[in-house]
C-alpha cells in the first residue's frame, strides 16, 4: 500500500459507523470504542499532515499508535463478521501509518 492508497482507504473508513452494539465490549482491558477513537485520532493527524506533503506523526502519537497495534490484532482475532472487518481495516491503516512515520 502506498500513501495514496492508504489515504483513500482512510477516507472511506472514517465514514463507516462504529459496529453497532460493540462500544462497551472489551477484548483486552481497553474498550473497543476507546481503541478505535485513539487510533483514529493518530491516523487522522498523520493524514492531515500528509496533505501538506509532509507525511509524519509526532513521537507521542506514533508511540500511542504502536501501543494500540496489539489491541487491534487482538480485536481482529476475537471478533467475527462486520466488527472483525472494521477492526481489520483500522489495523491495516494503523500499520501503514506506523511504518510510514518511522524515524
C-alpha positions as CSV (number, residue, x, y, z in Angstrom):
1,X,0.0,0.0,0.0
2,X,1.3,3.4,-0.9
3,X,0.4,6.8,0.6
4,X,-2.3,7.5,-2.0
5,X,-4.0,4.1,-1.4
6,X,-3.7,4.5,2.3
7,X,-5.3,7.9,2.2
8,X,-8.1,6.6,0.1
9,X,-8.7,3.7,2.5
10,X,-8.7,6.1,5.4
11,X,-11.1,8.5,3.7
12,X,-13.5,5.6,3.1
13,X,-13.0,4.1,6.6
14,X,-13.6,7.2,8.5
15,X,-17.2,7.4,7.2
16,X,-18.0,3.9,8.4
17,X,-20.2,3.7,11.5
18,X,-18.7,2.0,14.5
19,X,-20.1,-1.5,14.7
20,X,-23.4,-1.4,16.5
21,X,-23.5,-2.9,20.0
22,X,-19.7,-3.2,20.4
23,X,-18.9,0.1,22.0
24,X,-18.5,-1.2,25.6
25,X,-17.1,-4.6,24.5
26,X,-13.6,-5.4,25.8
27,X,-11.2,-7.8,24.0
28,X,-8.3,-6.6,26.3
29,X,-8.5,-4.2,29.2
30,X,-9.5,-1.4,26.9
31,X,-12.9,-0.9,25.4
32,X,-13.0,-1.3,21.6
33,X,-14.5,2.2,21.3
34,X,-11.5,3.7,23.1
35,X,-9.1,1.8,20.9
36,X,-10.9,3.0,17.9
37,X,-11.0,6.6,19.0
38,X,-7.3,6.8,19.9
39,X,-6.2,5.0,16.7
40,X,-8.4,7.2,14.6
41,X,-7.1,10.4,16.1
42,X,-3.5,9.4,15.4
43,X,-4.2,8.2,11.9
44,X,-6.2,11.4,11.1
45,X,-3.4,13.5,12.4
46,X,-1.0,11.7,10.1
47,X,-3.2,12.1,7.0
48,X,-3.9,15.7,7.9
49,X,-0.1,16.4,7.7
50,X,0.4,14.3,4.6
51,X,-2.0,16.6,2.7
52,X,0.7,19.2,3.1
53,X,3.2,16.7,1.5
54,X,4.7,16.1,4.9
55,X,3.5,12.7,6.0
56,X,4.6,12.4,9.6
57,X,3.3,11.7,13.0
58,X,4.8,13.2,16.2
59,X,6.6,10.8,18.5
60,X,3.8,10.8,21.1
61,X,1.1,9.9,18.7
62,X,3.3,7.3,17.0
63,X,4.0,5.7,20.4
64,X,0.3,5.6,21.1
65,X,-0.5,4.0,17.7
66,X,2.3,1.4,18.2
67,X,0.9,0.6,21.6
68,X,-2.6,0.1,20.0
69,X,-1.4,-2.4,17.4
70,X,-1.6,-5.5,19.7
71,X,-5.1,-4.4,20.8
72,X,-6.2,-4.1,17.2
73,X,-4.6,-7.5,16.5
74,X,-6.5,-9.0,19.5
75,X,-9.8,-7.5,18.3
76,X,-9.3,-8.9,14.8
77,X,-8.5,-12.3,16.3
78,X,-11.5,-12.3,18.7
79,X,-14.3,-10.8,16.5
80,X,-16.2,-12.1,13.6
81,X,-18.2,-10.7,10.7
82,X,-18.7,-6.9,10.4
83,X,-16.9,-5.9,13.6
84,X,-13.9,-8.1,12.6
85,X,-13.7,-6.4,9.1
86,X,-14.0,-3.0,10.7
87,X,-11.1,-3.5,13.1
88,X,-9.0,-5.3,10.4
89,X,-9.3,-2.2,8.2
90,X,-8.4,0.1,11.1
91,X,-5.4,-2.2,12.0
92,X,-4.1,-2.2,8.4
93,X,-4.3,1.5,8.1
94,X,-2.6,1.9,11.5
95,X,0.2,-0.4,10.5
96,X,0.8,1.6,7.4
97,X,0.9,4.9,9.4
98,X,3.3,3.4,11.9
99,X,5.6,2.2,9.1
100,X,5.4,5.4,7.1
101,X,6.1,7.6,10.2
102,X,9.1,5.6,11.4
103,X,12.1,7.9,12.1
